[in-house]
């Protein structure tokens, strides 16, 4: 149960980081956000804190589950928020 909560914390941090990413905001034509460098570093540290906690508690199976869920959720966030350029859309084969 603890692993689930730690995965949710990491997922929340990853979504937050994706919303603050200046390159992603520029590509999606969203307004710029003035942000301090320490904010993104703090969120990144908070994102990694559950993994360090599981290592410290010597909960290796939970750590591996957390690592897999974190990786998968990061890829899903990137996939879900990606915008495809019109020239890169799939064309049917001839």
N, C-alpha and C positions, 0 to 999 in steps of 0.2 A: 504494500500500500504506500509505503514511503517513496518507492521508486516512481509511482504514478504522480505523486505530488511534485517530486523533483523534475520529472519530465514536463509537467505543466508549467513549472516555473521557467524552465529553459525555453519552452515554446513561446511563452509570453515575452521573454527577453529577445528572442529571435525576431518575433513580429515587430517589436518595438524598434530594434535595430534596422529592420528592413524599411520601416516608415521614416527613419531619420537619414537613411543613406542618400547623400547628395547626388551621386551618379544616377541612382534609380529615380530620384525625384526629377532630375533634369531630363532623362529619357521619357518619362511619363508626363512631362510638361506640367509638373506641379510647382507651386510657388516655393521659393527658397526659404529655408528656416535657418535663422541665426542660432548656432549652437556652439557650445563650448567643447573643446576637445576632451575635457575630463568627463563630460556626460557620456559620450560614446564609450570611453574606456571603462567607466564605472559599470555601464550596462553589460559590456563584454565580460568584465570580471564576474558580475552577478550571474551571467549565463554559464560560466565555467565553474562556479562555486558548488553546484550540486555534484558534479563529477569529482571534485576534490574532496567533498564530504564523504562520498561513497568510497573513495580510495582510503581515506583516513579511517573509516569504520571497517575497513577490510571486507566490504561487501562486493566481491568481484562479480558474481552473477548479476547483481543489480547494476553495477557499473557498466557492464557490457550491454545490458538492456537499455540503460540511459544513453549510452554512446550511440547505439543503433537508432533509437527513437530521435535523438537530437540530430543525427545526420539526415535521417529520412525527413524530418520536419523542416530542416533547412532547405533541402532540395525541393520539397513541396511548396514552401513559401516562395522560393525563386521561380518555380514553374508557374504558380498561380498568379504571380504579380508581373510576369513578363509580358511585354508588349512586342508583338512581331511587326517588323517593318513590312509595308505592303509588298515590297519587291521580294521578300523572303517567303511569301505565302506559298503553300503547296500548289503545284499545277498538276493536273492529271497527266499521266504518261500518254505518249502518242502511240 
